[in-house]
Amino acid sequence: MKKWLSARLALQESPKTSPKHYENDVFGVRTGGTRERELEIENQRAQDEALQAYLDQMSAMLMHSNDQPSLYDESLPDSFSTVARARTLTVLARLDGPRKAQVVQFVYEAGLIARGQHGLDLSRADRSEANLSRAKLSGANLYEASLKEADLHGADLYKANLLGETSLSWANLRGANLRGADLGAAVLYEADLSWADLRRAILSGADPSKASVYEEQMTQAKTFEGATMPDGQTLKGDKTPNDPTLEDWLKDKKAHEKNGENE
């Protein structure tokens, strides 16, 4: 019950776009009755309505009633959880970045995507371009999520589950707390990891090729076994036993940099 109330409170405090805003300003541009602007206003309203309908439906599914169980029940019928998953995937596909973030924060605050607990399966859910900067997602289960181009700078992802080819390509993770997070096999192509806390993070098999990440951060991680480094080099792992370790790769990188300075 506390989780549900917390999630609803977070929703009530979330900024909403008012009808007055729609009529006077779309992305900071004064409207003048053009068809394009009218369509944008309609699209914004439709997204707000879809988001509100989803949150109302999910809130009802969290509460016990004579007619139905609750999403918090351990022995939940498959059909009930399937409906919740379908509703979530559908609404995420319809929403823009800021509204996707509201959905993610809602299911997290409701305790439906807590790592290691019975909850909602949102693998493969489209959360690309979600604006989750400074979001509190400690211990969240984001297994195989699509977070391409998501804004996660400064987000708290302490011990989050980002396993299973979770897509974080082009994501902004600058300054994010990834301490103890599991990013095994995550795709981090051209992601910005600068100043992110990677202490004890697991990046075995991850692909941070062309990502922005500092050497000091790499050495703080728990493991980079089998990972693809920013220069494309694969590190030693179960499937690549003859490739260099992280330590060897760093030494080789420094040697190349030194040779380049001497030329």
TIFI-845729 format. One line per field, with one value per residue: residue in three letters; chain; x, y, z of N, C-alpha, C, O in turn. Coordinates in steps of 0.2 Angstrom, whole numbers. Atoms other than C-alpha are relative to their C-alpha. Example, Ala and Ser with C-alpha at 12.3 -4.5 7.8 and 13.67 -1.06 7.14 Angstrom:
% residues 2
type c(ala_ser)
mol c(A_A)
n_xx c(4_-4)
n_yy c(-6_-6)
n_zz c(0_-1)
ca_xx c(62_68)
ca_yy c(-22_-5)
ca_zz c(39_36)
c_xx c(4_-4)
c_yy c(6_5)
c_zz c(0_3)
o_xx c(9_-1)
o_yy c(5_11)
o_zz c(3_4)
END
This chain:
% residues 263
type c(met_lys_lys_trp_leu_ser_ala_arg_leu_ala_leu_gln_glu_ser_pro_lys_thr_ser_pro_lys_his_tyr_glu_asn_asp_val_phe_gly_val_arg_thr_gly_gly_thr_arg_glu_arg_glu_leu_glu_ile_glu_asn_gln_arg_ala_gln_asp_glu_ala_leu_gln_ala_tyr_leu_asp_gln_met_ser_ala_met_leu_met_his_ser_asn_asp_gln_pro_ser_leu_tyr_asp_glu_ser_leu_pro_asp_ser_phe_ser_thr_val_ala_arg_ala_arg_thr_leu_thr_val_leu_ala_arg_leu_asp_gly_pro_arg_lys_ala_gln_val_val_gln_phe_val_tyr_glu_ala_gly_leu_ile_ala_arg_gly_gln_his_gly_leu_asp_leu_ser_arg_ala_asp_arg_ser_glu_ala_asn_leu_ser_arg_ala_lys_leu_ser_gly_ala_asn_leu_tyr_glu_ala_ser_leu_lys_glu_ala_asp_leu_his_gly_ala_asp_leu_tyr_lys_ala_asn_leu_leu_gly_glu_thr_ser_leu_ser_trp_ala_asn_leu_arg_gly_ala_asn_leu_arg_gly_ala_asp_leu_gly_ala_ala_val_leu_tyr_glu_ala_asp_leu_ser_trp_ala_asp_leu_arg_arg_ala_ile_leu_ser_gly_ala_asp_pro_ser_lys_ala_ser_val_tyr_glu_glu_gln_met_thr_gln_ala_lys_thr_phe_glu_gly_ala_thr_met_pro_asp_gly_gln_thr_leu_lys_gly_asp_lys_thr_pro_asn_asp_pro_thr_leu_glu_asp_trp_leu_lys_asp_lys_lys_ala_his_glu_lys_asn_gly_glu_asn_glu)
mol c(A_A_A_A_A_A_A_A_A_A_A_A_A_A_A_A_A_A_A_A_A_A_A_A_A_A_A_A_A_A_A_A_A_A_A_A_A_A_A_A_A_A_A_A_A_A_A_A_A_A_A_A_A_A_A_A_A_A_A_A_A_A_A_A_A_A_A_A_A_A_A_A_A_A_A_A_A_A_A_A_A_A_A_A_A_A_A_A_A_A_A_A_A_A_A_A_A_A_A_A_A_A_A_A_A_A_A_A_A_A_A_A_A_A_A_A_A_A_A_A_A_A_A_A_A_A_A_A_A_A_A_A_A_A_A_A_A_A_A_A_A_A_A_A_A_A_A_A_A_A_A_A_A_A_A_A_A_A_A_A_A_A_A_A_A_A_A_A_A_A_A_A_A_A_A_A_A_A_A_A_A_A_A_A_A_A_A_A_A_A_A_A_A_A_A_A_A_A_A_A_A_A_A_A_A_A_A_A_A_A_A_A_A_A_A_A_A_A_A_A_A_A_A_A_A_A_A_A_A_A_A_A_A_A_A_A_A_A_A_A_A_A_A_A_A_A_A_A_A_A_A_A_A_A_A_A_A_A_A_A_A_A_A)
n_xx c(4_-4_-3_5_1_-6_0_5_-2_-5_4_3_-4_-3_3_5_0_7_3_-2_-7_1_2_-4_-7_-2_-7_-3_2_7_4_3_6_-2_2_-5_1_6_-2_-4_4_4_-5_-2_6_1_-5_2_6_-2_-4_4_4_-5_-2_6_1_-5_1_5_-3_-4_5_4_7_4_0_-6_-6_-4_-7_-5_1_-5_3_4_1_-4_4_0_-6_0_4_-4_-6_3_2_-6_-4_4_0_-7_-1_3_-1_-7_-5_2_5_-3_-3_5_2_-6_-1_6_0_-5_3_5_-3_2_-6_-5_-4_0_7_6_3_2_-5_0_-6_1_5_-4_-1_-5_1_3_-4_-1_-6_0_6_-2_2_-4_2_5_-1_0_-3_2_4_-3_-1_-4_0_4_-4_-1_-6_1_5_-2_1_-4_2_5_-1_0_-2_4_0_4_-3_-1_-4_1_3_-3_-1_-5_1_5_-3_0_-3_2_5_-2_1_-2_2_4_-3_-2_-3_0_3_-5_-1_-5_1_4_-3_0_-3_3_4_-2_1_-3_4_4_-3_-1_-4_1_3_-5_-1_-7_-4_1_7_-1_-4_5_5_-2_-2_1_-2_3_3_-3_-2_1_-4_2_-3_3_-5_0_6_2_0_-6_-5_-7_0_-3_3_1_-7_-4_2_-2_-7_-1_3_-5_-6_1_1_-6_-4_3_-2_-7_-1)
n_yy c(-6_-6_-1_-2_-7_-4_-1_-5_-6_-2_-2_-6_-6_-1_-6_2_-5_-3_-2_-7_1_3_-5_-6_1_7_0_-7_-4_-3_3_-5_3_4_7_4_-1_3_7_1_-1_6_6_-1_2_8_4_-1_4_7_1_0_7_5_-1_2_7_4_-1_5_7_0_0_5_-1_6_3_1_0_-6_2_1_7_5_5_-4_3_-3_-4_-6_-3_-1_-6_-5_-1_-3_-7_-4_-1_-4_-7_-2_-1_-6_-7_-3_1_-2_4_7_0_1_7_4_-1_3_7_1_-2_5_7_6_2_1_6_5_1_2_-6_-1_1_-6_1_-2_-6_-5_-6_-4_-7_-2_-5_2_-3_-1_5_5_6_5_7_1_5_-3_5_0_-6_-4_-7_-3_-7_-3_-5_3_-3_-1_5_4_7_5_7_1_5_-2_5_3_-4_-6_-5_-7_-3_-7_-2_-5_3_-4_-1_5_5_6_4_7_2_6_-2_5_0_-7_-4_-7_-3_-7_-3_-4_2_-4_-2_5_4_7_4_7_2_5_-2_6_1_-6_-3_-7_-2_-7_-3_-5_3_-1_6_1_3_7_4_1_5_7_3_-2_6_1_-6_-4_-7_-5_0_6_6_4_3_7_3_7_1_-4_1_-2_-7_-3_-1_-7_-3_0_-5_-7_-1_-1_-6_-5_0_-3_-7_-2_1_-6_-6_0_0)
n_zz c(0_0_7_5_-2_2_7_1_-2_5_6_-2_0_6_3_6_4_0_6_2_2_7_4_0_1_1_0_-1_6_0_5_4_3_6_0_-4_-8_-3_0_-6_-6_0_-2_-7_-4_0_-4_-7_-1_0_-6_-6_1_-2_-7_-3_1_-4_-7_-2_-1_-6_-6_-1_0_0_7_3_-4_1_3_-6_-2_2_5_4_6_5_5_-3_1_7_2_-3_4_6_0_-1_6_5_-1_1_7_2_-3_2_-5_-6_-2_-2_-7_-6_-1_-4_-7_-4_-1_-5_-7_-2_-2_5_3_-5_2_-4_-3_5_2_7_5_5_5_7_0_4_-4_3_-1_-6_-4_-7_-3_-8_-2_-6_2_-4_0_5_5_7_4_7_2_6_-3_5_-1_-6_-4_-6_-4_-8_-2_-5_2_-5_0_5_5_7_3_5_6_-1_5_-3_5_0_-6_-4_-7_-3_-7_-2_-6_3_-5_-1_5_5_7_4_7_2_6_-2_6_0_-6_-4_-7_-4_-7_-3_-5_2_-5_-1_5_4_7_4_6_2_6_-1_5_2_-6_-4_-6_-2_-2_-7_-1_2_-5_-6_2_-3_5_7_4_6_2_6_-3_4_7_4_-3_-4_-5_-1_-3_1_7_3_-5_2_1_-5_-6_0_-2_6_5_-2_1_8_2_-2_4_7_-1_-1_7_4_-2_2_7)
ca_xx c(0_14_22_6_3_21_19_3_10_25_12_3_18_24_22_8_6_-10_-22_-17_1_-5_-14_-1_16_22_40_43_35_19_5_-3_-17_-6_-11_6_4_-13_-7_6_-6_-17_-2_3_-15_-17_-1_-6_-23_-14_-2_-16_-27_-12_-8_-27_-28_-12_-16_-32_-22_-12_-27_-36_-54_-68_-66_-48_-31_-17_0_8_1_15_3_-3_-12_-2_-16_-16_2_1_-12_-1_14_4_-3_15_23_9_9_28_28_16_24_39_54_48_32_41_51_35_30_47_47_29_32_48_40_26_39_35_53_63_78_77_58_42_36_32_42_47_61_62_51_55_61_72_75_67_72_78_91_94_80_81_81_92_91_79_77_80_84_85_77_79_86_94_98_90_96_102_115_116_104_105_107_115_115_103_100_105_109_105_110_101_103_111_119_121_114_119_126_137_139_127_129_132_140_138_126_126_129_134_132_124_127_135_140_145_137_144_150_162_162_150_153_158_165_161_151_150_153_158_153_147_150_156_164_167_160_167_174_190_204_202_183_188_200_186_174_173_175_177_180_175_170_173_183_181_194_185_197_189_196_199_184_176_174_190_203_218_213_221_216_210_227_236_225_228_247_246_235_248_262_254_250_268_275_263_270_288_285)
ca_yy c(0_12_9_12_29_34_31_41_55_56_56_70_81_78_93_92_102_113_117_135_130_120_135_148_139_123_120_139_145_156_147_156_143_134_116_110_118_112_94_96_102_87_75_83_81_63_58_66_57_40_43_47_32_21_27_25_8_2_10_0_-16_-12_-12_-27_-29_-42_-44_-45_-49_-36_-35_-36_-54_-68_-80_-69_-76_-75_-67_-53_-49_-51_-37_-26_-29_-26_-10_-4_-8_0_16_17_16_30_43_55_55_65_55_38_44_46_28_21_31_26_7_9_19_6_-8_-17_-17_-20_-31_-48_-47_-53_-39_-33_-40_-25_-33_-26_-11_4_18_26_44_44_59_51_63_62_48_37_20_11_-8_-6_-21_-14_-31_-30_-13_-1_15_21_40_41_55_46_59_60_45_34_16_8_-11_-9_-24_-19_-36_-45_-34_-19_-5_11_16_35_36_51_42_56_56_42_31_14_7_-12_-12_-27_-21_-38_-39_-21_-11_5_11_29_31_45_37_51_54_39_29_12_5_-14_-13_-28_-25_-43_-45_-27_-17_1_3_22_26_41_33_36_24_27_22_6_0_3_-9_-27_-34_-30_-48_-51_-33_-23_-8_9_6_-10_-22_-37_-42_-59_-69_-86_-84_-74_-83_-77_-58_-46_-43_-25_-22_-27_-17_-1_-4_-6_9_20_13_18_35_37_31_44_58_53_52)
ca_zz c(0_4_-13_-22_-12_-15_-34_-34_-25_-37_-51_-43_-41_-59_-70_-83_-98_-97_-110_-109_-112_-128_-134_-131_-133_-141_-138_-134_-151_-151_-160_-174_-179_-192_-196_-190_-173_-171_-175_-162_-149_-153_-151_-135_-128_-134_-126_-109_-111_-115_-100_-88_-94_-91_-74_-69_-76_-67_-51_-51_-54_-39_-27_-21_-25_-25_-44_-46_-38_-36_-45_-28_-26_-27_-35_-48_-63_-79_-89_-76_-77_-96_-97_-86_-97_-113_-107_-102_-118_-128_-119_-119_-138_-139_-128_-130_-119_-104_-103_-104_-89_-79_-83_-78_-62_-58_-60_-50_-36_-36_-33_-49_-56_-41_-44_-37_-33_-41_-52_-70_-84_-95_-105_-123_-117_-128_-116_-129_-127_-110_-99_-83_-78_-59_-58_-42_-49_-36_-38_-53_-65_-82_-90_-109_-109_-124_-117_-133_-132_-115_-104_-88_-82_-63_-62_-47_-54_-39_-41_-55_-67_-84_-90_-106_-121_-113_-126_-119_-136_-137_-119_-108_-92_-87_-68_-66_-50_-58_-42_-41_-56_-68_-86_-92_-111_-111_-127_-123_-141_-140_-123_-112_-96_-91_-72_-70_-54_-60_-44_-42_-58_-69_-87_-93_-111_-112_-128_-123_-140_-145_-127_-117_-102_-92_-88_-69_-70_-79_-66_-52_-61_-54_-71_-90_-95_-113_-115_-131_-127_-134_-148_-153_-144_-136_-119_-112_-107_-108_-127_-130_-119_-130_-130_-118_-100_-95_-87_-103_-114_-103_-104_-123_-124_-114_-124_-141_-134_-129_-146_-154_-144_-148_-167)
c_xx c(4_3_-5_-1_6_0_-5_2_5_-3_-3_4_4_-3_-4_0_-8_-3_2_7_-1_-2_5_7_1_8_3_-2_-7_-4_-4_-6_2_-2_5_0_-6_1_4_-3_-4_4_1_-6_-1_5_-1_-6_2_4_-5_-5_4_1_-7_-1_5_-1_-6_2_4_-4_-4_-7_-4_1_7_6_4_7_5_-1_6_-3_-5_-1_4_-4_0_6_2_-3_4_6_-2_-1_7_3_-4_1_7_2_-4_2_7_4_-2_-6_2_3_-5_-3_5_0_-6_1_6_-2_-5_3_-1_6_6_4_-1_-7_-5_-3_-2_6_0_6_-2_-5_4_0_6_-1_-4_5_0_6_-1_-6_3_-3_5_-3_-6_2_-2_2_-2_-4_3_0_5_-1_-4_5_0_5_-2_-5_3_-2_4_-3_-6_1_-1_3_-3_-1_-5_3_0_4_-2_-4_4_0_5_-1_-5_3_-2_4_-3_-6_3_-2_3_-4_-4_4_0_3_-1_-4_5_0_5_-3_-5_3_-1_3_-4_-5_2_-1_3_-5_-3_4_0_4_-2_-3_5_0_8_3_-1_-7_1_3_-4_-5_2_3_-2_1_-5_-3_3_1_-1_3_-2_4_-4_5_-1_-6_-1_1_6_6_7_0_3_-4_-1_7_5_-2_2_7_1_-2_5_6_-1_0_7_4_-3_3_8_1_0)
c_yy c(6_1_3_8_4_1_5_7_3_2_7_6_1_5_-3_6_2_2_7_0_-2_6_6_-1_-7_0_7_4_2_-3_5_-4_-4_-7_-4_1_-3_-8_-1_1_-6_-6_1_-2_-7_-4_1_-4_-7_-1_-1_-6_-6_0_-2_-7_-4_1_-4_-7_-1_-2_-7_2_-7_-3_-2_0_7_-2_-1_-8_-5_-5_3_-4_3_5_7_4_1_6_6_2_3_7_5_1_4_7_3_2_6_7_2_-1_2_-4_-7_0_0_-7_-4_2_-2_-7_-1_2_-5_-7_-5_-2_0_-6_-5_-2_-1_7_-1_-1_5_-1_1_6_6_6_4_7_3_5_-2_3_1_-5_-4_-7_-6_-7_-2_-6_2_-5_1_6_4_7_4_8_2_4_-3_4_1_-5_-5_-7_-5_-7_-1_-6_2_-5_-2_4_6_6_7_4_8_3_5_-3_4_1_-4_-4_-7_-5_-7_-2_-5_2_-6_-1_6_3_7_4_7_3_5_-2_4_2_-5_-4_-7_-5_-6_-1_-6_1_-6_-1_6_3_8_3_7_4_5_-3_1_-6_-2_-3_-7_-4_0_-5_-7_-4_2_-7_-1_6_2_7_5_0_-6_-7_-4_-2_-7_-2_-7_-2_3_-1_3_8_3_1_8_3_0_5_7_1_1_6_6_0_3_7_3_0_6_6_1_1_8)
c_zz c(0_-6_-4_2_-2_-8_-2_1_-5_-6_1_-1_-7_-4_-6_-4_0_-6_-2_-3_-8_-4_-2_-2_-1_-1_0_-6_1_-5_-3_-4_-6_1_4_7_3_1_6_7_1_2_7_5_0_4_8_2_1_7_6_0_3_7_4_0_5_7_3_1_6_6_-1_-1_0_-7_-2_5_0_-3_5_2_-3_-5_-4_-7_-6_-5_3_-1_-8_-2_2_-5_-7_0_1_-6_-5_1_-1_-8_-3_2_-2_6_7_3_2_7_5_1_3_7_4_1_5_7_3_2_-5_-4_4_-1_5_4_-5_-2_-7_-4_-6_-5_-7_0_-3_5_-3_1_6_4_7_3_7_3_6_-2_3_0_-5_-5_-6_-5_-7_-2_-6_3_-5_0_6_4_8_4_7_3_5_-2_4_0_-4_-5_-7_-5_-7_-6_1_-4_3_-5_0_6_4_7_4_7_3_6_-3_5_1_-5_-5_-7_-4_-7_-2_-6_1_-6_1_5_3_7_4_7_3_6_-2_5_2_-6_-4_-7_-5_-6_-3_-6_1_-6_-2_6_3_7_2_3_8_2_-2_5_7_-1_3_-6_-7_-4_-6_-3_-6_2_-5_-7_-4_2_5_6_2_4_-2_-8_-4_5_-2_-1_7_6_0_2_-6_-5_2_-1_-7_-2_2_-4_-7_1_1_-6_-4_2_-2_-8_-3)
o_xx c(3_4_-3_-2_5_2_-4_0_5_-1_-3_2_8_-9_-2_1_-12_1_3_8_3_0_5_11_-1_10_8_1_-12_-1_-5_-8_-2_-3_4_1_-6_-2_3_-2_-5_2_2_-5_-3_3_-1_-6_0_3_-4_-6_2_0_-6_-3_3_0_-6_0_6_-2_-6_-9_0_0_7_5_2_9_10_4_8_0_-11_3_5_-1_0_6_5_-1_5_8_1_0_7_6_0_2_8_5_-2_1_12_2_-1_-6_-1_3_-4_-4_3_0_-6_-1_5_-1_-6_0_0_6_11_1_-1_-8_-4_-4_-4_11_-5_8_-8_-7_10_-5_9_-7_-6_11_-5_9_-7_-8_9_-9_7_-8_-9_7_-8_5_-8_-8_10_-5_9_-7_-6_11_-6_8_-8_-7_9_-8_6_-8_-10_7_-6_6_-8_-6_-8_9_-5_8_-8_-6_11_-4_8_-7_-7_9_-7_6_-9_-9_9_-7_5_-10_-7_10_-5_7_-7_-6_11_-5_7_-9_-8_9_-6_5_-11_-9_8_-7_5_-11_-7_10_-4_8_-7_-6_11_-4_12_0_-2_-8_-2_1_-3_-8_8_7_-7_2_-11_-7_9_-3_-3_1_1_1_-7_10_-6_-8_4_3_7_8_11_5_3_-10_2_8_8_2_3_9_5_1_6_9_4_2_9_8_1_4_10_7_1)
o_yy c(11_7_8_12_10_7_9_12_9_7_11_12_5_6_-7_12_-2_3_8_4_0_6_9_3_-11_3_9_10_-2_-4_11_-1_-6_-9_-8_-4_-6_-11_-6_-3_-9_-10_-4_-6_-10_-9_-4_-7_-11_-6_-5_-9_-10_-6_-5_-10_-9_-4_-7_-11_-7_-4_-9_7_-12_-9_-7_2_12_-8_-4_-10_-4_-7_2_-7_9_9_12_10_6_10_11_7_8_11_10_6_8_11_9_6_8_12_-1_-4_-2_-6_-11_-5_-4_-9_-7_-2_-4_-9_-6_-2_-6_-11_-11_-7_2_-11_-4_-6_0_11_-6_2_5_4_0_8_7_10_8_9_8_4_0_-1_3_-3_-6_-8_-10_-8_-7_-7_3_-3_1_6_4_10_8_10_8_4_-2_1_4_-4_-6_-9_-10_-8_-6_-8_4_-4_2_5_9_6_10_8_9_9_4_-2_2_4_-3_-6_-10_-11_-7_-7_-6_3_-4_-1_6_3_10_9_10_9_4_-1_2_4_-4_-6_-10_-11_-6_-6_-7_3_-5_-1_6_1_11_8_9_9_4_-3_0_-10_-7_-7_-11_-10_-5_-7_-8_-8_5_-6_-1_6_1_11_4_3_-7_-12_-1_-4_-10_2_-10_-7_1_4_4_11_-1_2_12_8_5_8_11_7_5_10_10_5_6_11_9_5_9_11_6_2_9)
o_zz c(-4_-9_-8_-3_-4_-10_-6_-2_-6_-10_-4_-3_-8_-4_-10_-2_-1_-11_-8_-8_-12_-10_-7_-5_3_-6_-4_-7_2_-11_-1_-8_-9_7_8_11_8_5_9_11_7_6_10_10_5_7_12_7_5_10_10_6_6_10_9_5_8_11_8_5_7_11_-6_2_-1_-7_-6_11_-4_-2_3_6_-9_-9_-4_-10_-7_-7_-1_-3_-9_-6_-1_-6_-9_-4_-2_-8_-9_-3_-3_-9_-8_0_-4_11_12_9_6_10_11_6_8_11_9_7_9_11_9_4_-3_-8_2_-2_11_8_-11_2_-10_-4_-10_-8_-9_-5_-2_6_1_0_7_4_11_8_10_8_5_-2_0_2_-5_-6_-8_-10_-9_-7_-7_3_-3_1_6_4_11_9_8_8_5_-1_2_2_-3_-6_-9_-10_-9_-9_-4_-4_5_-4_0_6_3_11_9_9_9_5_-2_3_3_-4_-6_-9_-10_-7_-8_-7_2_-4_1_5_3_11_9_7_8_5_-2_4_3_-5_-5_-9_-10_-6_-8_-8_-2_-5_-3_5_2_11_-2_5_10_6_2_7_11_4_3_-4_-8_-10_-6_-8_-8_3_-11_-12_-9_0_9_4_-1_9_-5_-9_-9_7_2_-2_12_5_-4_-1_-7_-8_-2_-3_-9_-6_-2_-6_-10_-4_-2_-8_-8_-3_-3_-10_-9)
END
